[in-house]
Amino acid sequence: MFKTILPVAVALWLALAAIGAWNVVAFAVAALAAVGLGTYLLARAVTEPGQR
């Protein structure tokens, strides 16, 4: 599941960052999304059983 989520997350982050290049509000949303997604993925990697 993690191998599927990561490319999607990266593509979403890059798309939001591209929008944010000309829109400060969209860049702020992209930054918050990246932080939130990173926190979520880190928490799942630590707590999900059977990944080690």
Secondary structure by P-SEA (a helix, b strand, c coil): caaaaaaaaaaaaaaaaaaacccaaaaaaaaaaaaaaaaaaaaaaacccccc
